């Protein structure tokens, strides 16, 4: 057998120069996710033998959470029956009808089946919204911290308008914070329950924002200014805790429907991130363009998963049984973090956490900027705090700077979908010991 041909790809410094020459300016300057960069660093340390509690990933470990068994069984059944051909570009009819019925029963919202477009997870309809509505230079308004908006703005040549938030408001925007930007915005992106913060928007505040958008679009009528759209990401909407209630724009303000896009999926509510079934609810008069774009890039969900999701969404008893088991496990983990941070704060340590409201995240603050490290250095950045927790407490978290909040205030996201209660409790013990050590030095 002859020796295999080794392709003469450039390596080292030559590879970087070759990439710059090969790519267009957008590709050359595109950056990867900072969250994924942190996750890679954690995996590398684990591969070297470090015992790290990984609270960085917005995903579910099958060791702790698996998608509902009836859903997994239905997927296998449909594969076995041979349903492995291409689905329609906007989703199979049965799934689109099931989603419409699901929303009517669960949200009291009668969206037409013609408004629904299915994709391989939530990202295709989310990204299609940017691609189809934004022109270079258009304003994309969003609050920080938020997930992935800066990358999508860059990829579409949009002008990102960042609206700062406060912990007192649960890192959610208010109408007053958004009002100065509504006259010039093309898309306002809201996410509730919020990734990264695990908080939910107040229904009264959301209603006021929607009414302001409707009023702004009425002002634009008769001008050459295109309408302002609300992009509402609600992929965690079934995961709320305590007295928190999910709020959706059209139910609160029906007049916003012609300029509103919902983004949803089975990924988070049913721990099915790898099954890749998501959808958008879009105004029917533009749904065809979403279908065309998703079809052009082949970003449709696999047919067996679509068929199984349709089967699931039509069975409230299966869904309720799943949520009755799933949500308490998530809430217990979030409550444990909040309880431990509250106890640390009561003991005088410079930490705090926001009580869990939704999703699989908790906002924590480890306010060590300005304090001395055991090795004699001084903490000046969130990154130093992150590495201190990673190396000293063997606990991996994501700074809010990775979500666009560019201030050194020690706020981080903890994600609990890939950790057990015992592992989490031990990690919190180490976090407390590490913070106490720094405070003792200072």
C-alpha positions in Angstrom: 0.0 0.0 0.0 1.4 3.4 -1.0 2.0 6.1 1.6 -1.0 8.4 2.1 -0.7 11.9 0.7 -0.2 14.5 3.4 -1.9 17.8 2.3 0.6 20.7 2.5 -1.6 22.9 4.6 0.1 26.0 6.1 0.9 25.8 9.8 2.1 28.1 12.6 2.5 31.8 11.7 2.0 30.9 8.0 -1.4 29.6 8.7 -2.6 32.8 10.3 -1.3 34.9 7.3 -2.9 32.5 4.9 -6.2 32.8 6.7 -6.1 36.6 6.5 -5.4 36.4 2.8 -8.1 33.8 2.1 -11.0 35.2 4.1 -13.1 38.3 3.4 -12.9 41.1 6.0 -16.0 39.8 7.8 -14.5 36.4 8.1 -11.0 37.7 9.1 -12.4 39.8 11.9 -15.0 37.4 13.2 -14.4 36.2 16.7 -15.6 33.0 18.4 -17.8 32.9 21.5 -16.0 33.9 24.7 -18.2 31.4 26.6 -17.0 28.6 24.4 -13.5 29.8 24.9 -13.9 29.5 28.7 -15.5 26.1 28.3 -12.5 24.9 26.2 -10.1 26.1 28.9 -12.1 24.1 31.5 -12.1 21.0 29.4 -8.4 21.2 28.9 -7.8 21.4 32.6 -10.1 18.5 33.3 -8.2 16.5 30.7 -5.1 17.2 32.6 -6.7 15.7 35.7 -8.1 18.7 37.5 -11.4 18.0 39.4 -13.4 21.1 38.4 -17.1 21.8 39.0 -18.1 23.1 35.6 -20.9 25.8 36.0 -20.2 27.4 32.6 -22.3 25.5 30.0 -25.9 26.3 29.2 -26.6 22.7 28.6 -27.7 19.5 30.3 -25.5 16.6 31.2 -27.2 13.3 30.4 -25.7 12.0 33.6 -28.1 14.3 35.5 -30.9 15.3 33.0 -32.1 13.4 30.0 -34.9 14.5 27.6 -38.2 12.9 28.5 -38.2 9.1 27.9 -41.4 9.2 25.9 -39.9 11.8 23.5 -36.7 9.7 23.1 -38.8 6.6 22.5 -40.9 8.4 19.9 -37.8 9.5 18.0 -36.5 5.9 17.9 -39.9 4.7 16.7 -40.1 7.2 13.9 -36.5 6.4 12.8 -37.4 2.7 12.9 -40.4 3.4 10.7 -38.1 4.9 8.1 -39.0 8.6 8.4 -35.4 9.7 7.5 -36.1 11.8 4.4 -36.0 15.6 4.1 -38.7 17.5 5.9 -40.3 20.7 4.5 -38.1 23.8 4.9 -40.5 25.4 7.4 -41.3 22.2 9.3 -43.7 19.3 8.9 -47.3 20.2 9.0 -48.0 18.0 12.0 -45.4 19.9 14.1 -46.5 23.4 13.1 -50.1 22.4 14.0 -49.0 20.9 17.3 -47.1 24.1 18.2 -50.1 26.3 17.4 -52.3 24.0 19.6 -49.7 24.0 22.3 -49.6 27.8 22.5 -53.4 28.0 22.5 -53.7 25.6 25.4 -50.7 26.8 27.5 -50.6 30.5 26.7 -54.1 31.2 25.5 -52.6 32.5 22.3 -54.2 31.5 19.0 -51.4 31.9 16.6 -52.1 30.6 13.1 -50.1 27.6 11.9 -49.0 29.7 8.9 -47.0 31.9 11.4 -44.7 29.1 12.5 -41.3 28.2 11.0 -39.3 25.3 12.3 -35.5 25.1 12.4 -32.6 23.0 13.7 -32.9 24.5 17.2 -33.7 28.1 18.1 -30.7 29.6 16.3 -31.9 29.4 12.7 -35.1 31.3 13.2 -33.3 33.7 15.5 -30.5 34.4 13.0 -33.0 34.5 10.2 -34.7 37.4 12.0 -31.5 39.4 11.9 -30.7 38.4 8.3 -34.2 39.3 7.0 -34.9 42.5 8.9 -31.5 44.2 9.4 -29.6 46.2 6.8 -26.0 47.3 7.4 -26.1 50.2 9.8 -29.6 49.4 11.2 -29.8 49.6 15.0 -30.1 46.4 17.0 -31.1 47.4 20.6 -30.6 45.0 23.4 -29.9 45.1 27.1 -26.7 43.8 28.6 -25.9 41.3 29.8 -27.3 39.2 27.0 -26.5 36.1 25.0 -24.8 36.3 21.5 -26.2 39.6 20.3 -22.8 41.2 19.8 -21.8 38.4 17.4 -25.1 38.5 15.4 -24.9 42.3 15.1 -21.4 42.0 13.7 -22.3 39.3 11.2 -25.1 41.4 9.9 -23.3 44.7 9.9 -25.8 46.2 12.3 -25.1 48.9 14.8 -25.3 47.4 18.3 -27.0 49.7 20.8 -26.3 48.3 24.3 -28.7 49.3 27.1 -27.2 49.0 30.6 -29.2 47.3 33.3 -28.9 47.0 37.1 -29.1 44.1 39.5 -32.0 45.8 41.3 -34.0 45.4 38.1 -32.8 41.8 37.7 -30.6 42.9 34.8 -33.8 43.5 32.8 -34.3 46.7 30.8 -37.1 49.1 31.6 -39.2 51.2 29.3 -37.4 54.3 30.5 -34.0 52.8 29.7 -35.2 51.7 26.2 -37.3 54.8 25.3 -34.4 57.0 24.0 -33.6 54.3 21.4 -37.0 53.4 20.1 -37.3 56.1 17.4 -34.2 54.9 15.6 -34.2 51.1 16.4 -35.0 48.4 13.8 -35.0 45.5 16.2 -35.4 45.4 20.0 -34.3 42.0 21.4 -35.7 40.8 24.7 -35.0 37.5 26.4 -37.1 36.2 29.3 -36.3 34.1 31.3 -33.0 35.6 30.8 -29.7 34.0 29.8 -27.4 34.7 31.6 -29.1 36.0 34.6 -32.0 33.6 35.4 -34.4 36.5 35.9 -37.7 37.3 34.2 -39.2 40.5 32.9 -42.1 42.0 34.9 -45.3 41.6 32.9 -46.3 45.2 33.5 -43.0 46.4 32.2 -43.2 44.2 29.2 -46.7 45.4 28.4 -45.5 49.0 28.6 -42.6 48.3 26.3 -44.9 46.6 23.8 -47.3 49.5 23.9 -44.5 51.9 23.3 -43.4 49.9 20.2 -46.9 50.0 18.8 -47.0 53.7 19.3 -43.6 54.1 17.6 -44.7 52.1 14.6 -47.9 54.2 14.4 -45.6 57.3 14.2 -43.6 55.7 11.4 -46.6 55.1 9.2 -46.6 57.3 6.2 -42.8 57.7 6.4 -40.0 55.8 4.7 -38.9 54.4 8.0 -39.4 50.7 8.3 -41.2 49.3 11.4 -39.6 48.5 14.7 -39.7 44.7 15.5 -39.7 43.1 18.9 -37.6 39.9 18.8 -38.7 37.9 21.9 -36.5 34.9 22.9 -38.5 32.7 25.3 -36.7 29.3 25.0 -36.9 29.0 28.8 -40.5 30.0 29.3 -41.7 26.8 31.0 -38.9 27.0 33.5 -40.0 29.5 36.1 -39.9 29.2 39.8 -41.9 30.3 42.9 -44.4 33.0 42.2 -42.7 34.0 38.9 -45.0 34.0 35.9 -43.9 33.9 32.3 -45.1 36.9 30.3 -45.5 37.0 26.5 -45.9 40.1 24.4 -48.9 39.3 22.2 -51.0 38.1 25.1 -50.3 41.4 26.9 -50.5 43.7 23.8 -52.2 42.0 20.8 -51.5 45.0 18.6 -47.8 44.2 18.6 -48.3 40.9 16.7 -47.6 42.3 13.1 -44.1 43.4 14.3 -43.2 40.6 16.8 -41.2 37.4 16.5 -41.2 34.7 19.1 -38.2 32.3 19.4 -38.8 28.9 21.1 -37.5 25.4 21.2 -37.5 22.0 23.0 -33.9 22.5 23.9 -34.2 23.9 27.4 -37.8 23.2 28.5 -37.3 19.5 27.7 -33.5 19.1 28.2 -33.2 18.3 24.5 -30.4 20.6 23.3 -28.9 18.0 21.0 -32.2 17.1 19.4 -32.2 20.4 17.5 -35.8 21.3 17.2 -36.7 25.0 17.5 -39.1 27.4 15.9 -40.1 31.0 15.4 -43.6 32.4 15.5 -43.4 35.2 12.9 -46.0 37.4 11.2 -47.5 35.2 8.5 -46.9 37.7 5.7 -43.1 37.2 6.1 -43.0 33.6 7.1 -42.3 32.5 3.5 -39.0 34.4 3.6 -38.0 32.6 6.8 -38.8 29.3 5.1 -36.7 30.2 2.1 -33.7 31.3 4.1 -33.7 28.2 6.4 -34.2 26.1 3.3 -31.3 27.6 1.5 -28.9 26.8 4.3 -30.5 23.4 5.2 -31.1 24.4 8.8 -34.2 22.3 9.3 -34.7 19.9 12.2 -34.5 16.2 11.4 -37.8 14.6 10.4 -38.0 12.0 13.2 -37.3 14.6 15.9 -40.0 16.9 14.4 -42.5 14.0 14.4 -41.7 13.1 18.0 -41.9 16.7 19.1 -45.3 17.0 17.5 -46.4 13.9 19.3 -45.1 15.3 22.6 -46.7 18.8 22.3 -50.1 17.2 21.8 -49.9 15.3 25.1 -50.3 17.6 28.1 -50.3 14.8 30.6 -46.8 13.7 29.4 -45.6 17.3 29.5 -47.0 18.0 33.0 -45.5 14.8 34.4 -42.1 15.8 33.0 -42.2 19.3 34.3 -43.4 18.1 37.8 -40.1 16.1 38.0 -37.7 18.3 36.0 -38.4 21.8 37.4 -38.0 20.9 41.1 -34.6 19.4 40.4 -33.4 22.6 38.7 -34.9 24.8 41.3 -33.2 22.9 44.1 -29.8 23.5 42.6 -30.5 27.2 42.1 -31.9 27.6 45.6 -28.8 25.9 47.0 -26.5 28.5 45.3 -28.7 31.4 46.4 -28.9 30.1 50.0 -25.2 29.6 50.3 -24.4 33.0 48.9 -27.0 34.6 51.2 -25.3 32.9 54.1 -21.9 34.1 53.0 -23.2 37.7 52.6 -24.8 37.5 56.1 -21.4 36.5 57.4 -19.8 39.7 56.0 -18.3 38.3 52.8 -18.4 40.5 49.7 -20.8 38.4 47.7 -24.5 38.3 46.7 -26.9 36.5 44.5 -30.2 37.2 42.9 -33.0 34.8 43.9 -33.9 32.3 41.1 -36.8 33.3 38.9 -36.3 31.2 35.7 -34.1 29.3 33.3 -31.0 27.3 34.6 -28.9 30.2 35.7 -28.2 32.2 38.8 -26.5 35.6 38.9 -23.8 35.8 41.5 -21.4 38.6 42.5 -18.0 38.0 44.0 -16.9 41.6 44.7 -13.2 41.2 45.2 -11.8 44.0 43.0 -9.3 46.0 44.9 -8.5 43.2 47.3 -5.0 41.5 47.7 -4.3 38.0 46.5 -2.4 35.6 48.7 0.6 35.9 46.4 0.7 39.6 46.9 -1.0 40.8 43.7 -4.1 43.0 43.6 -7.4 42.0 42.0 -8.3 44.5 39.3 -10.5 42.5 36.9 -13.4 40.0 36.7 -11.0 37.7 34.8 -8.7 37.6 37.8 -11.7 36.6 40.0 -12.8 34.0 37.4 -9.3 32.4 37.5 -9.2 32.6 41.3 -12.4 30.6 41.5 -11.2 28.2 38.8 -7.8 27.6 40.3 -8.5 28.1 44.0 -12.0 26.8 44.3 -11.9 24.5 41.3 -15.2 26.0 40.2 -15.8 27.3 36.7 -18.1 30.3 36.1 -18.7 32.7 33.2 -18.2 36.5 33.8 -20.9 38.9 32.7 -18.3 40.5 30.5 -18.7 37.4 28.2 -22.3 38.7 27.8 -21.4 42.3 27.0 -21.4 43.9 30.4 -18.0 45.5 30.2 -17.6 46.6 33.8 -15.3 45.1 36.5 -18.0 44.5 39.2 -17.5 40.8 39.8 -20.8 39.5 38.4 -20.9 36.0 37.0 -23.3 33.3 35.7 -23.6 29.9 37.3 -25.3 27.3 35.2 -26.7 24.1 36.8 -27.7 21.8 34.0 -24.6 19.6 34.2 -24.0 19.3 38.0 -25.4 17.1 40.8 -26.4 18.4 44.2 -23.4 16.9 46.1 -20.9 18.2 43.6 -22.5 21.6 43.7 -22.5 21.7 47.5 -18.8 20.8 47.6 -18.0 23.5 45.0 -19.8 26.1 47.1 -17.8 25.1 50.1 -14.6 25.7 48.1 -15.9 29.0 46.8 -16.5 30.2 50.3 -13.1 29.1 51.5 -11.4 30.9 48.6 -13.3 34.1 49.2 -12.5 33.9 53.0 -8.8 33.5 52.2 -8.7 36.6 50.0 -10.7 38.6 52.6 -8.3 37.5 55.3 -5.3 38.7 53.3 -7.0 42.0 52.6 
